[in-house]
């Protein structure tokens, strides 16, 4: 096994990790959590009554 074989294996593993992260991020189970996180900045717990 030479260095080119190791580089090929590393490339395939890195691509597999990338595909796994993309699949996780766009899975239907995570949509609700990501939507809540995206809208959390708009939630106002204490409105400014004095302004």
Backbone torsions as a table, in degrees:
resi	resn	phi	psi	omega
1	UNK	NA	121.2	179.9
2	UNK	-103.4	-176.8	-175.1
3	UNK	-64.7	-31.4	-179.8
4	UNK	-68.3	-34.5	175.6
5	UNK	-65.2	-41.8	178.7
6	UNK	-64.9	-40.2	177.8
7	UNK	-63.9	-39.7	178.7
8	UNK	-65.2	-43.6	178.8
9	UNK	-63.1	-43.4	178.5
10	UNK	-61.8	-41.8	179.4
11	UNK	-63.1	-44.2	179.6
12	UNK	-65.1	-41.8	178.4
13	UNK	-65.4	-42.0	178.6
14	UNK	-63.6	-40.6	177.7
15	UNK	-65.4	-40.3	178.3
16	UNK	-63.3	-40.4	176.8
17	UNK	-64.4	-43.1	178.1
18	UNK	-60.0	-47.0	178.9
19	UNK	-62.7	-39.1	177.7
20	UNK	-63.0	-41.3	178.6
21	UNK	-66.7	-42.4	177.8
22	UNK	-63.6	-43.0	178.4
23	UNK	-61.5	-43.0	179.6
24	UNK	-63.7	-43.4	-176.2
25	UNK	-68.0	-33.5	-177.5
26	UNK	-101.2	10.2	179.1
27	UNK	-71.7	152.9	-177.1
28	UNK	-65.8	-29.9	-179.7
29	UNK	-64.8	-32.1	-176.0
30	UNK	-87.6	-11.5	-174.9
31	UNK	-58.9	-45.3	-178.0
32	UNK	-63.4	-43.7	-179.7
33	UNK	-64.9	-40.8	178.9
34	UNK	-69.4	-36.8	176.9
35	UNK	-64.5	-41.7	177.6
36	UNK	-63.5	-41.8	179.0
37	UNK	-65.6	-37.7	-179.5
38	UNK	-68.7	-34.6	-178.3
39	UNK	-89.3	-8.2	-175.1
40	UNK	-65.2	-28.0	179.2
41	UNK	-67.9	-23.9	-179.1
42	UNK	-86.6	-14.8	179.1
43	UNK	-71.6	128.7	-179.7
44	UNK	-117.0	107.1	-177.1
45	UNK	-74.9	-36.5	-178.5
46	UNK	-130.8	99.1	179.9
47	UNK	-65.9	149.0	178.7
48	UNK	-80.0	103.7	-178.2
49	UNK	-81.1	-23.6	-175.9
50	UNK	-84.4	-6.9	-176.0
51	UNK	-97.1	NA	NA
